[in-house]
């Protein structure tokens, strides 16, 4: 039988545990770490929200400097919310002039242009890489998807927008085993960083790492398996041959070879060359007319990637790739994913046909 002393000790321990679990609300709060930088240097502010014990995501955080609001963001499950795109700048330059200025700024920042094309008549996409990006890509089994950074220049309503896909978003969504903060900072310093966009609340690193749009939908590790070849060189030759073929909807935008690995990533443009339903399903302008209907331009969703990994050729399934770039889109409605119901299958079929003789 327990002694009275032991009972008192046990009760005390129980009360201590309950106190920790149900502590006053005052024990929760918002944590913003100090950021040091040179005068005039841009810094990234991050907020972590905490419950009584653990990190608590989904809380709107507004930042103030000298009493003035400088923006809002939503903390993710790990205290940081990420959004797919970053608006770099808005200006009065024409499309051609701003495209050249953007290329010059990227090259001055140490990036190399791997490819450039116009998915829409009023928009250009510039794809860049760098030794740092390729080193990051080489650290992960299927890291080639992260070797390129997509930057868009879009002219509309008398203004020209420059935007880029957020490297930190891609880091977590594509499960890269490296920190892309330096890439994010380099792009921000070269092009500007007005605000992140593409999702109202953003997604946490944890959610991005296991992202799928809904139950039974594909994740990052459920790609479209396009073909298998005797060796890496045969696989590369098949992709090159298919992208050089005239008369279909697919064109080669870029190729990046990952150092130290038998891995290459191709950027593929998709423009309907005829009036067939299958080609319309994969046409960039058609797809963007459904999903990119509000806010800043998200044309940097393109080009599509095809990965040659050893002797295997794959591509991210469209049900994952489009959903992770447009996470707030509804399933139904005028601008819902059901408007593109046949596009994932058509995309997979077109990329498989790319490899045929």
Secondary structure, DSSP 8 states (H G I E B T S, - for coil): ---HHHHHHHHHHHHHHHHHHT--GGG-EEEE------TT------EEEE-SSSB----EEEEEETTEEEEEEE--TTS--B-SEEEEEEES--HHHHHHHHHHHHHHTT-EEEEEEEEETTEEEEEEE-HHHHHHHHTSTTGGGGS-EEEEEEEETTEEEEEEE-HHHHHHHTT-SS--HHHHHHHHHHH---EEESSSS-B-HHHHHT--SSTT---TT--EEEEE-SSHHHHHHHHHHHHH-SSSSEEEEEEEE-TTSSEEEEEEEE--SSS-HHHHHH-HHHHHHHH--SSS--GGG-SEEEEEETTEEEE--HHHHHHHHSTT--SSSTTSGGGGTTHHHHHHHHHHHHT--
